[in-house]
Amino acid sequence: MPFLKGGIGKTTTAVNLVAAFAIAEKKALLIDFDLSGACSISLGFENERLKGDIFQVISFIKYIDSVVHQTELQ
């Protein structure tokens, strides 16, 4: 897969898709791999209130269930 540059709508597409799944009452998990937390911010989460990030999970510092946040759309 080629490297995808910034500004082409990856975050917007991901956030809109997961919101559509939630509205359709389907379970969805959006994993934010952006170092700046763009997906989390787009969903209304403030960086200082986050429980952790995916990099702590893949580094075996935290478990995935400890960093998952529920949204209003469930």
Order of alpha helices (4+ residues) and beta strands (2+ residues): alpha-alpha-alpha-alpha
